[in-house]
């Protein structure tokens, strides 16, 4: 009898630290879901402030990037991490949805994964465009980009995957959370409005402010969802 009691006591003592460690690990993982939109907002500001061609597109934008490689690196680095953290809650948050909306959460997580492994990495093309232009002028950059667009289907494939994760995956993940009654309806505009602002503004600084407000607001219901799950 004494031997059995000692064994049970030893097992309990061993399992307690393991349970505590697991609990802390899960807490950190769930905390990242909440922190991700705020980190995305911060890095988005970094990208917008560093962008030497904010608000422009086409040839004017490319020429500006060629002439300003140093601020361009801040822009591309900022947006790289902003996009990654922006989609992270849609990927990690799927584990919070266990009832209604679970299949939507799975689809959203898959799309977010596709976006996370394509869109952030595509920012490196800014640096190649600038470097090629430095060595061969704007004509060289334009020729390379035109050749890639006209002959390489993989470029379009990456573009489709990245936009599917960013534009569809993130809102869809919120719909899944809504179906599971983990967040309220106003969470959806909090992720849709910054997407619209980002595309309409062409990277202008004012859109970074809109994104920061909306993404910070997005983090609030995510905190509630983590507590309820």
C-alpha positions in Angstrom: 0.0 0.0 0.0 2.8 2.4 0.9 4.6 1.6 -2.3 1.5 2.4 -4.4 1.0 5.7 -2.6 4.6 6.7 -3.2 4.4 5.8 -6.9 1.2 7.9 -7.3 2.8 10.8 -5.5 5.9 10.6 -7.7 3.8 10.5 -10.9 1.8 13.6 -9.8 4.9 15.5 -8.9 6.4 14.7 -12.4 3.2 15.5 -14.3 2.7 18.9 -12.6 5.8 20.6 -14.2 4.9 19.1 -17.5 1.4 20.5 -17.4 2.7 23.9 -16.4 5.2 23.9 -19.3 2.5 22.9 -21.8 0.1 25.5 -20.4 2.7 28.3 -20.8 3.6 27.1 -24.4 -0.1 27.2 -25.4 -0.5 30.7 -23.7 2.5 32.0 -25.8 1.0 30.5 -29.0 -2.4 32.1 -28.3 -0.8 35.3 -27.3 0.9 35.5 -30.7 -2.5 35.3 -32.3 -3.5 38.5 -30.5 -0.1 40.3 -31.0 0.1 39.5 -34.7 -2.3 42.3 -36.0 -0.5 44.8 -33.8 2.9 43.7 -35.1 1.5 43.9 -38.6 0.4 47.5 -38.0 3.8 48.5 -36.7 5.7 46.9 -39.6 3.1 48.4 -42.0 4.0 51.9 -40.7 7.7 51.1 -41.2 7.0 50.1 -44.8 4.8 53.1 -45.6 7.3 55.6 -44.0 10.2 54.0 -45.8 8.5 53.8 -49.2 10.2 56.4 -51.5 7.4 56.1 -54.1 4.4 55.9 -51.8 1.2 56.7 -53.7 2.8 56.1 -57.1 2.8 53.2 -59.5 4.0 52.2 -62.9 7.2 53.6 -64.5 7.4 56.5 -62.0 7.4 54.1 -59.1 10.1 51.8 -60.6 12.4 54.7 -61.5 12.1 56.0 -57.9 13.0 52.6 -56.5 16.0 52.5 -58.8 17.2 55.9 -57.5 16.5 55.2 -53.8 17.7 51.7 -52.9 18.3 52.5 -49.2 14.8 53.7 -48.2 13.4 51.0 -50.5 14.9 48.3 -48.3 13.0 49.7 -45.3 9.8 49.7 -47.3 10.2 46.1 -48.5 11.3 44.8 -45.1 8.5 46.5 -43.4 5.8 45.2 -45.7 7.3 41.8 -45.8 6.7 41.3 -42.0 3.5 43.3 -42.1 1.9 40.9 -44.6 3.2 37.8 -42.7 1.9 38.9 -39.3 -1.3 40.1 -40.9 -2.2 36.6 -42.2 -0.9 34.8 -39.1 -4.1 34.9 -37.0 -6.1 33.3 -39.9 -3.6 30.4 -39.8 -3.1 29.9 -36.1 -6.7 31.0 -35.2 -8.2 27.9 -36.9 -7.4 25.9 -33.8 -9.8 28.1 -31.8 -12.8 27.1 -33.9 -14.1 23.7 -32.8 -17.8 23.7 -33.6 -19.7 25.8 -36.2 -17.4 27.3 -38.7 -14.6 24.7 -38.3 -14.5 23.8 -42.0 -14.4 27.5 -42.9 -11.6 28.0 -40.5 -9.7 25.1 -42.2 -10.1 26.7 -45.6 -9.1 30.1 -44.3 -6.0 28.6 -42.6 -5.0 26.9 -45.9 -5.4 30.1 -47.9 -3.5 32.0 -45.2 -0.7 29.5 -45.4 -0.5 29.9 -49.2 -0.4 33.7 -48.7 2.2 33.7 -46.0 4.6 31.6 -48.0 4.3 33.7 -51.2 3.3 37.4 -50.6 6.0 38.4 -48.1 8.7 36.8 -50.1 7.6 38.6 -53.3 8.8 41.9 -51.8 12.4 40.9 -52.7 11.5 41.7 -56.3 11.7 45.4 -55.3 15.4 45.0 -54.6 16.0 43.1 -57.8 14.2 45.8 -59.8 16.3 48.5 -58.2 19.6 46.6 -58.6 18.9 45.8 -62.3 17.9 49.4 -62.9 21.1 50.6 -61.3 23.2 48.5 -63.6 21.2 48.6 -66.8 18.8 51.5 -66.4 15.0 51.5 -66.3 14.9 49.8 -69.7 16.7 46.8 -68.2 14.3 46.5 -65.3 11.3 46.9 -67.6 12.6 44.3 -70.0 13.2 41.7 -67.2 9.8 42.3 -65.7 8.0 42.1 -69.0 9.9 38.9 -69.9 8.9 37.3 -66.6 5.2 38.3 -66.9 5.0 37.1 -70.5 6.8 33.8 -70.3 6.7 32.5 -66.6 3.4 31.1 -65.4 4.9 30.7 -61.9 4.8 34.4 -61.4 1.1 34.5 -61.9 0.7 31.4 -59.7 2.5 33.1 -56.8 0.4 36.2 -57.3 -2.9 34.2 -57.2 -1.8 32.3 -54.1 -0.7 35.5 -52.3 -3.9 37.4 -53.0 -6.1 34.4 -52.1 -4.5 34.2 -48.7 -4.5 38.0 -48.1 -7.8 39.1 -49.6 -9.9 35.9 -49.0 -8.2 33.9 -46.3 -8.1 36.7 -43.6 -11.8 37.8 -43.9 -12.9 34.2 -44.2 -11.1 33.3 -40.9 -13.2 36.1 -39.2 -16.4 34.7 -40.7 -15.4 31.3 -39.2 -14.9 32.9 -35.8 -18.2 34.7 -36.1 -19.9 31.3 -36.9 -18.4 29.9 -33.8 -19.6 32.9 -31.8 -16.1 33.8 -30.7 -16.2 37.4 -32.2 -18.8 39.9 -33.0 -19.9 41.1 -36.5 -17.8 44.3 -36.4 -14.6 42.3 -36.5 -15.2 41.7 -40.2 -15.0 45.4 -41.2 -11.9 45.7 -39.0 -10.1 43.4 -41.5 -11.8 44.4 -44.7 -11.4 48.2 -44.4 -7.6 48.1 -44.2 -7.4 45.8 -47.2 -9.5 48.3 -49.2 -7.4 51.3 -47.9 -4.1 49.5 -48.8 -5.1 48.8 -52.4 -6.9 52.1 -53.0 -4.0 54.3 -51.6 -1.2 52.5 -53.5 0.8 52.5 -50.3 0.3 56.1 -49.2 1.2 56.9 -45.6 -2.4 57.7 -44.6 -3.4 54.1 -45.4 -0.9 52.9 -42.8 -2.8 54.9 -40.2 -6.1 53.4 -41.2 -4.5 49.9 -41.2 -3.0 50.5 -37.7 -6.3 51.6 -36.2 -8.2 48.7 -37.8 -5.7 46.0 -37.0 -5.4 47.2 -33.4 -9.2 47.0 -33.2 -8.9 43.5 -34.7 -6.7 42.4 -31.9 -9.4 43.1 -29.3 -11.9 40.5 -30.4 -9.1 38.1 -31.0 -8.2 38.4 -27.4 -11.8 37.6 -26.5 -11.8 34.6 -28.9 -8.7 33.2 -27.3 -10.3 33.4 -23.8 -13.5 31.8 -24.9 -11.9 28.9 -26.9 
